[in-house]
Amino acid sequence: PTQGFAVLKRSSGINAEYGDKVDAVSNCNAFREELSALHTRRHNMITTCIERNQALMDGASDPAEKRRAQRSLRALKLEIGVERVVNERSETFLNNKCSPFLNFNAGS
């Protein structure tokens, strides 16, 4: 577990008595970087699986093996869409909780 969630709770007033002891800017930045790295890693893993299943499907001589690879490919491609939604919601959550401390879009 990361400290990020605890920081976000404190920054939203849930544990206000600790607010003066928390470096919200540093914690929000660290949480954002960690979240971004996790999303990138997951996307890369899904992409690798898609490539491997595509290769299996292309090289399959057995129709049953080819169908299994096709089903896996479809599921993995759907997972890319799910991942996109998760990323968007995570970004929205992070922006909502950390916006009092940061301007994420200032450097964009």
N, C-alpha and C positions, 0 to 999 in steps of 0.2 A: 504494500500500500504506500501511496505517496503522501507527502505532507500537504500536497495541493488541495485535497478535499477539506482538510481541517482548516487550512488558510481561507478557503472560499467560505466556509461556514462562519469563521470569525469575521471575515470582511463583510458579511451580509448581516451582521448584528446578532447572530445566534449566541456567540460567546463574547459579548461586548467588553467584558471586564479584562480580556486579554488583548484587546485591540492595540493598546499602546506598546505592547511587547512584540508585535508582529511587523516584520518588514514586508508589507503587502505587495509592494512593487516588485521586489526580488522574487517573492514566492509566486506571484502571478506569472512573471516572466519564466521562471523555472518550470512551472506547471504547464505553461503553453508550449515550451520547447519539448518537454517530455511527451506531452500528448501528440504533438506533431511527429515526433520520432516514432511513436507507437503506430500512428496511422500509416506512416510511410512504410514501416516494416511489414505491417499487415497487408497493405496493398501490394508490396513486392512479393510476398509469399503467395498471394492469390494469383498474381500474374505468372509466377513461376509454375504454379499448378496448371494454369490454363495452357501454357506453352507445352508442358509435359503431356497433358491429355490430348492436345492437338496432335502432337507427334505420335502418340499411341494410336489415335484414330486414323491418322494418315498411313501408318504402317500396318494397320490391322488387316489380316487376311480373313479372319473368322468374323462372320456377321454379328455374332453375339458379343464378341470383344469390341467391335466397332460401335455397337449400340451402347454398351456400358460407357465407353469413352465419350460418346455424344451426350449421354445423360449427365455425366460429370461436367462436361464443358458447359452445358446449359446452366447447371446449378452454380458453377463458379462464376459465370458471367452475370447471373442474377446477384450473386454475392457482391460483385463490384458495385452494383446499384445500391445495395443495402449499405455498403461501406460509405458510399457518397452521402447517404442520408445521415448516418451516424456522425460523419465528419462535420456536416452542416449543423447538426444539433449540438454537438460538442462545442463547436466554435461559437454558436449563439449563447450557450450556457456560460462559457468562459467570458465572453464579452460582457454579458449581463452582470456577472459577479465581480469582474475585475475592472469594469469601466470607471468606477469612482477613483481608481488608483492609476490607471494607464490610459493612454490613447493608442490602441493597437494599430489604428489606420493612419497615424501621423507619418510613418515612414513609407507608406505605400504610394 
